Amino acid sequence: MSKLPIISGRECVSALQRAGFTIRRQTGSHIVLQRDNPYAVASVPKHKSLKKATLKSNIRQAGMTTDEFLSYL
């Protein structure tokens, strides 16, 4: 398992979009993304930098492994 980098919320959203997610809505500072096949929903805060625990949670919500997510960065 690779180490997680410190990235922004915008970079996380871009990586998830490359993985097939689309933006469904934004409520305040949180962007909700959805993928239909296989179904997954992820909520990403639009902050300048995400804590590693938050990023790990977003990866888990997306149903991805850390290495798979890093390949989309």
ZADO-321308 format. One record per residue: residue in three letters; x, y, z of N, C-alpha, C in turn. Coordinates in pm, 1 decimal. Example, Ala and Ser with C-alpha at 12.3 -4.5 7.8 and 13.67 -1.06 7.14 Angstrom:
# residues 2
atom r: ala nxx: 1319.0 nyy: -569.0 nzz: 780.0 caxx: 1230.0 cayy: -450.0 cazz: 780.0 cxx: 1320.0 cyy: -330.0 czz: 780.0 .
atom r: ser nxx: 1285.0 nyy: -225.0 nzz: 708.0 caxx: 1367.0 cayy: -106.0 cazz: 714.0 cxx: 1290.0 cyy: 3.0 czz: 787.0 .
***
This chain:
# residues 73
atom r: met nxx: 84.1 nyy: -117.0 nzz: 0.0 caxx: 0.0 cayy: 0.0 cazz: 0.0 cxx: 88.9 cyy: 123.7 czz: 0.0 .
atom r: ser nxx: 58.6 nyy: 217.6 nzz: -86.1 caxx: 137.0 cayy: 339.7 cazz: -98.5 cxx: 95.5 cyy: 442.5 czz: 5.8 .
atom r: lys nxx: 184.1 nyy: 535.5 nzz: 32.9 caxx: 152.7 cayy: 644.1 cazz: 125.6 cxx: 60.7 cyy: 743.2 czz: 56.4 .
atom r: leu nxx: -30.7 nyy: 798.4 nzz: 132.8 caxx: -123.2 cayy: 896.8 cazz: 79.1 cxx: -58.5 cyy: 1034.1 czz: 78.2 .
atom r: pro nxx: -67.8 nyy: 1105.5 nzz: -31.9 caxx: -15.5 cayy: 1242.1 cazz: -35.8 cxx: -117.4 cyy: 1338.6 czz: 24.7 .
atom r: ile nxx: -72.9 nyy: 1457.7 nzz: 56.2 caxx: -164.4 cayy: 1562.1 cazz: 100.1 cxx: -210.7 cyy: 1635.7 czz: -25.4 .
atom r: ile nxx: -341.0 nyy: 1625.4 nzz: -54.4 caxx: -396.5 cayy: 1688.2 cazz: -174.0 cxx: -514.2 cyy: 1775.3 czz: -134.5 .
atom r: ser nxx: -558.3 nyy: 1858.5 nzz: -227.1 caxx: -674.0 cayy: 1944.4 cazz: -201.8 cxx: -802.1 cyy: 1869.3 czz: -235.2 .
atom r: gly nxx: -913.0 nyy: 1924.4 nzz: -192.2 caxx: -1042.2 cayy: 1866.2 cazz: -225.3 cxx: -1067.2 cyy: 1868.3 czz: -374.9 .
atom r: arg nxx: -1021.7 nyy: 1973.2 nzz: -440.9 caxx: -1039.0 cayy: 1984.5 cazz: -585.9 cxx: -963.1 cyy: 1874.2 czz: -658.5 .
atom r: glu nxx: -840.4 nyy: 1842.9 nzz: -612.3 caxx: -761.8 cayy: 1735.8 cazz: -673.5 cxx: -828.6 cyy: 1599.9 czz: -651.9 .
atom r: cys nxx: -888.7 nyy: 1580.5 nzz: -535.6 caxx: -958.7 cayy: 1456.4 cazz: -506.5 cxx: -1079.9 cyy: 1441.4 czz: -598.2 .
atom r: val nxx: -1155.5 nyy: 1548.3 nzz: -616.9 caxx: -1271.6 cayy: 1545.4 cazz: -706.4 cxx: -1227.7 cyy: 1513.5 czz: -849.0 .
atom r: ser nxx: -1119.3 nyy: 1573.5 nzz: -894.8 caxx: -1069.3 cayy: 1547.3 cazz: -1030.0 cxx: -1029.7 cyy: 1400.6 czz: -1048.1 .
atom r: ala nxx: -964.4 nyy: 1344.3 nzz: -948.0 caxx: -924.4 cayy: 1203.4 cazz: -956.6 cxx: -1047.3 cyy: 1112.7 czz: -960.9 .
atom r: leu nxx: -1147.5 nyy: 1143.5 nzz: -879.6 caxx: -1269.0 cayy: 1061.9 cazz: -879.8 cxx: -1344.4 cyy: 1075.8 czz: -1012.2 .
atom r: gln nxx: -1341.6 nyy: 1194.3 nzz: -1072.6 caxx: -1405.9 cayy: 1211.0 cazz: -1202.9 cxx: -1334.8 cyy: 1127.7 czz: -1308.8 .
atom r: arg nxx: -1203.5 nyy: 1118.8 nzz: -1301.6 caxx: -1128.9 cayy: 1034.2 cazz: -1395.3 cxx: -1163.4 cyy: 887.0 czz: -1374.8 .
atom r: ala nxx: -1206.7 nyy: 852.3 nzz: -1253.4 caxx: -1243.6 cayy: 714.2 cazz: -1221.3 cxx: -1388.4 cyy: 683.6 czz: -1259.0 .
atom r: gly nxx: -1459.5 nyy: 779.9 nzz: -1316.8 caxx: -1595.1 cayy: 754.3 cazz: -1363.7 cxx: -1704.7 cyy: 817.0 czz: -1279.9 .
atom r: phe nxx: -1669.8 nyy: 895.8 nzz: -1180.3 caxx: -1770.3 cayy: 962.4 cazz: -1097.7 cxx: -1816.0 cyy: 1091.2 czz: -1164.8 .
atom r: thr nxx: -1940.0 nyy: 1132.1 nzz: -1136.3 caxx: -1990.9 cayy: 1260.5 cazz: -1183.7 cxx: -2039.5 cyy: 1340.0 czz: -1063.3 .
atom r: ile nxx: -2030.1 nyy: 1471.6 nzz: -1073.2 caxx: -2075.2 cayy: 1558.4 cazz: -965.0 cxx: -2227.7 cyy: 1562.8 czz: -967.1 .
atom r: arg nxx: -2289.1 nyy: 1530.7 nzz: -853.2 caxx: -2434.6 cayy: 1532.3 cazz: -842.2 cxx: -2485.1 cyy: 1662.8 czz: -782.1 .
atom r: arg nxx: -2418.6 nyy: 1710.0 nzz: -677.7 caxx: -2461.7 cayy: 1834.2 cazz: -613.4 cxx: -2349.9 cyy: 1884.4 czz: -523.1 .
atom r: gln nxx: -2365.7 nyy: 2009.9 nzz: -481.5 caxx: -2273.6 cayy: 2068.2 cazz: -384.2 cxx: -2356.7 cyy: 2137.8 czz: -278.6 .
atom r: thr nxx: -2332.7 nyy: 2102.5 nzz: -154.6 caxx: -2401.2 cayy: 2165.9 cazz: -42.4 cxx: -2294.8 cyy: 2228.7 czz: 44.9 .
atom r: gly nxx: -2288.5 nyy: 2360.1 nzz: 45.1 caxx: -2184.0 cayy: 2428.4 cazz: 120.5 cxx: -2048.3 cyy: 2396.2 czz: 62.9 .
atom r: ser nxx: -1959.4 nyy: 2343.0 nzz: 146.9 caxx: -1824.4 cayy: 2313.3 cazz: 99.4 cxx: -1806.6 cyy: 2166.6 czz: 62.4 .
atom r: his nxx: -1914.4 nyy: 2088.3 nzz: 60.4 caxx: -1903.9 cayy: 1946.2 cazz: 28.2 cxx: -1960.8 cyy: 1916.7 czz: -109.9 .
atom r: ile nxx: -1882.5 nyy: 1844.7 nzz: -189.1 caxx: -1922.4 cayy: 1805.2 cazz: -323.9 cxx: -1957.7 cyy: 1656.5 czz: -319.2 .
atom r: val nxx: -2076.1 nyy: 1622.1 nzz: -368.0 caxx: -2121.2 cayy: 1483.6 cazz: -369.2 cxx: -2106.7 cyy: 1429.1 czz: -510.5 .
atom r: leu nxx: -2032.0 nyy: 1319.1 nzz: -522.8 caxx: -2008.6 cayy: 1255.0 cazz: -651.9 cxx: -2073.3 cyy: 1117.4 czz: -651.8 .
atom r: gln nxx: -2115.9 nyy: 1072.8 nzz: -771.6 caxx: -2181.6 cayy: 943.9 cazz: -782.8 cxx: -2130.4 cyy: 869.6 czz: -905.4 .
atom r: arg nxx: -2118.5 nyy: 737.7 nzz: -890.1 caxx: -2083.8 cayy: 650.2 cazz: -1001.7 cxx: -2192.9 cyy: 543.9 czz: -1008.7 .
atom r: asp nxx: -2238.6 nyy: 513.4 nzz: -1130.5 caxx: -2349.1 cayy: 420.4 cazz: -1146.2 cxx: -2306.9 cyy: 273.9 czz: -1150.4 .
atom r: asn nxx: -2194.9 nyy: 242.9 nzz: -1216.7 caxx: -2159.3 cayy: 102.8 cazz: -1232.8 cxx: -2013.9 cyy: 78.7 czz: -1196.5 .
atom r: pro nxx: -1979.3 nyy: 16.9 nzz: -1085.5 caxx: -2065.0 cayy: -21.6 cazz: -974.5 cxx: -2104.8 cyy: 101.4 czz: -893.4 .
atom r: tyr nxx: -2223.4 nyy: 96.7 nzz: -835.6 caxx: -2279.4 cayy: 213.1 cazz: -766.5 cxx: -2194.8 cyy: 252.4 czz: -645.5 .
atom r: ala nxx: -2163.5 nyy: 380.8 nzz: -636.7 caxx: -2090.3 cayy: 434.7 cazz: -522.2 cxx: -2117.2 cyy: 583.7 czz: -513.0 .
atom r: val nxx: -2120.0 nyy: 636.5 nzz: -391.9 caxx: -2138.5 cayy: 778.9 cazz: -367.1 cxx: -2027.2 cyy: 824.0 czz: -273.3 .
atom r: ala nxx: -1965.1 nyy: 936.6 nzz: -304.1 caxx: -1858.1 cayy: 990.8 cazz: -219.6 cxx: -1883.5 cyy: 1139.1 czz: -196.6 .
atom r: ser nxx: -1861.5 nyy: 1184.5 nzz: -75.2 caxx: -1877.9 cayy: 1324.8 cazz: -39.0 cxx: -1740.7 cyy: 1381.2 czz: -4.7 .
atom r: val nxx: -1694.7 nyy: 1478.7 nzz: -83.9 caxx: -1559.8 cayy: 1533.5 cazz: -68.7 cxx: -1569.1 cyy: 1678.7 czz: -22.7 .
atom r: pro nxx: -1503.0 nyy: 1714.7 nzz: 88.1 caxx: -1500.8 cayy: 1855.1 cazz: 128.5 cxx: -1408.9 cyy: 1935.2 czz: 36.9 .
atom r: lys nxx: -1451.2 nyy: 2053.0 nzz: -0.4 caxx: -1373.1 cayy: 2137.7 cazz: -91.1 cxx: -1281.4 cyy: 2227.1 czz: -6.8 .
atom r: his nxx: -1176.6 nyy: 2165.9 nzz: 47.7 caxx: -1081.0 cayy: 2236.8 cazz: 131.9 cxx: -947.5 cyy: 2246.9 czz: 59.6 .
atom r: lys nxx: -860.2 nyy: 2335.8 nzz: 110.1 caxx: -727.7 cayy: 2353.1 cazz: 48.4 cxx: -641.8 cyy: 2229.3 czz: 64.7 .
atom r: ser nxx: -654.6 nyy: 2161.0 nzz: 177.2 caxx: -582.5 cayy: 2035.4 cazz: 197.1 cxx: -670.6 cyy: 1941.6 czz: 279.0 .
atom r: leu nxx: -670.4 nyy: 1814.8 nzz: 238.4 caxx: -749.0 cayy: 1714.1 cazz: 308.7 cxx: -659.2 cyy: 1638.9 czz: 405.0 .
atom r: lys nxx: -710.3 nyy: 1611.3 nzz: 523.5 caxx: -635.6 cayy: 1528.0 cazz: 616.7 cxx: -632.4 cyy: 1386.3 czz: 562.0 .
atom r: lys nxx: -529.5 nyy: 1312.8 nzz: 600.5 caxx: -513.5 cayy: 1177.7 cazz: 546.2 cxx: -630.8 cyy: 1087.7 czz: 582.8 .
atom r: ala nxx: -686.3 nyy: 1103.5 nzz: 702.7 caxx: -801.1 cayy: 1022.5 cazz: 743.0 cxx: -923.4 cyy: 1054.5 czz: 657.7 .
atom r: thr nxx: -942.3 nyy: 1181.4 nzz: 623.3 caxx: -1054.0 cayy: 1221.7 cazz: 538.8 cxx: -1037.0 cyy: 1165.0 czz: 398.5 .
atom r: leu nxx: -916.0 nyy: 1173.1 nzz: 345.0 caxx: -889.2 cayy: 1119.2 cazz: 212.1 cxx: -910.3 cyy: 968.0 czz: 210.3 .
atom r: lys nxx: -865.0 nyy: 899.2 nzz: 313.6 caxx: -883.0 cayy: 754.4 cazz: 322.1 cxx: -1031.1 cyy: 719.0 czz: 328.3 .
atom r: ser nxx: -1108.5 nyy: 798.3 nzz: 400.1 caxx: -1252.9 cayy: 777.2 cazz: 408.0 cxx: -1319.2 cyy: 797.1 czz: 271.7 .
atom r: asn nxx: -1275.3 nyy: 899.2 nzz: 198.1 caxx: -1330.8 cayy: 923.5 cazz: 64.3 cxx: -1297.9 cyy: 809.0 czz: -30.1 .
atom r: ile nxx: -1178.3 nyy: 754.9 nzz: -20.9 caxx: -1139.5 cayy: 641.9 cazz: -105.0 cxx: -1225.1 cyy: 520.6 czz: -71.5 .
atom r: arg nxx: -1249.2 nyy: 499.3 nzz: 56.8 caxx: -1332.3 cayy: 386.2 cazz: 100.0 cxx: -1477.1 cyy: 404.9 czz: 52.3 .
atom r: gln nxx: -1530.6 nyy: 528.5 nzz: 60.6 caxx: -1666.1 cayy: 556.2 cazz: 11.9 cxx: -1677.5 cyy: 526.5 czz: -137.2 .
atom r: ala nxx: -1570.3 nyy: 553.4 nzz: -210.7 caxx: -1570.8 cayy: 533.6 cazz: -355.5 cxx: -1553.9 cyy: 386.7 czz: -393.2 .
atom r: gly nxx: -1525.4 nyy: 300.1 nzz: -296.0 caxx: -1508.5 cayy: 158.4 cazz: -323.9 cxx: -1380.2 cyy: 128.4 czz: -398.3 .
atom r: met nxx: -1275.6 nyy: 205.0 nzz: -370.4 caxx: -1148.0 cayy: 189.9 cazz: -439.6 cxx: -1039.4 cyy: 152.5 czz: -339.4 .
atom r: thr nxx: -928.9 nyy: 102.1 nzz: -391.8 caxx: -811.1 cayy: 80.2 cazz: -309.4 cxx: -724.5 cyy: 206.7 czz: -317.5 .
atom r: thr nxx: -630.8 nyy: 218.8 nzz: -225.9 caxx: -542.5 cayy: 335.3 cazz: -225.2 cxx: -460.2 cyy: 342.9 czz: -352.9 .
atom r: asp nxx: -405.6 nyy: 230.4 nzz: -395.3 caxx: -323.4 cayy: 229.5 cazz: -516.6 cxx: -406.5 cyy: 263.0 czz: -640.2 .
atom r: glu nxx: -529.7 nyy: 215.1 nzz: -643.4 caxx: -618.3 cayy: 245.5 cazz: -756.8 cxx: -647.1 cyy: 396.2 czz: -761.1 .
atom r: phe nxx: -673.6 nyy: 455.3 nzz: -644.5 caxx: -698.9 cayy: 600.1 cazz: -639.8 cxx: -576.7 cyy: 679.2 czz: -683.3 .
atom r: leu nxx: -459.1 nyy: 638.1 nzz: -634.8 caxx: -336.3 cayy: 709.8 cazz: -670.1 cxx: -306.9 cyy: 703.7 czz: -818.8 .
atom r: ser nxx: -352.5 nyy: 600.6 nzz: -886.7 caxx: -330.4 cayy: 591.5 cazz: -1030.5 cxx: -410.5 cyy: 697.2 czz: -1107.0 .
atom r: tyr nxx: -518.2 nyy: 747.9 nzz: -1047.2 caxx: -600.1 cayy: 851.0 cazz: -1111.3 cxx: -553.8 cyy: 992.5 czz: -1078.8 .
atom r: leu nxx: -459.1 nyy: 1008.0 nzz: -985.7 caxx: -411.9 cayy: 1143.2 cazz: -950.1 cxx: -328.0 cyy: 1205.4 czz: -1057.9 .
***
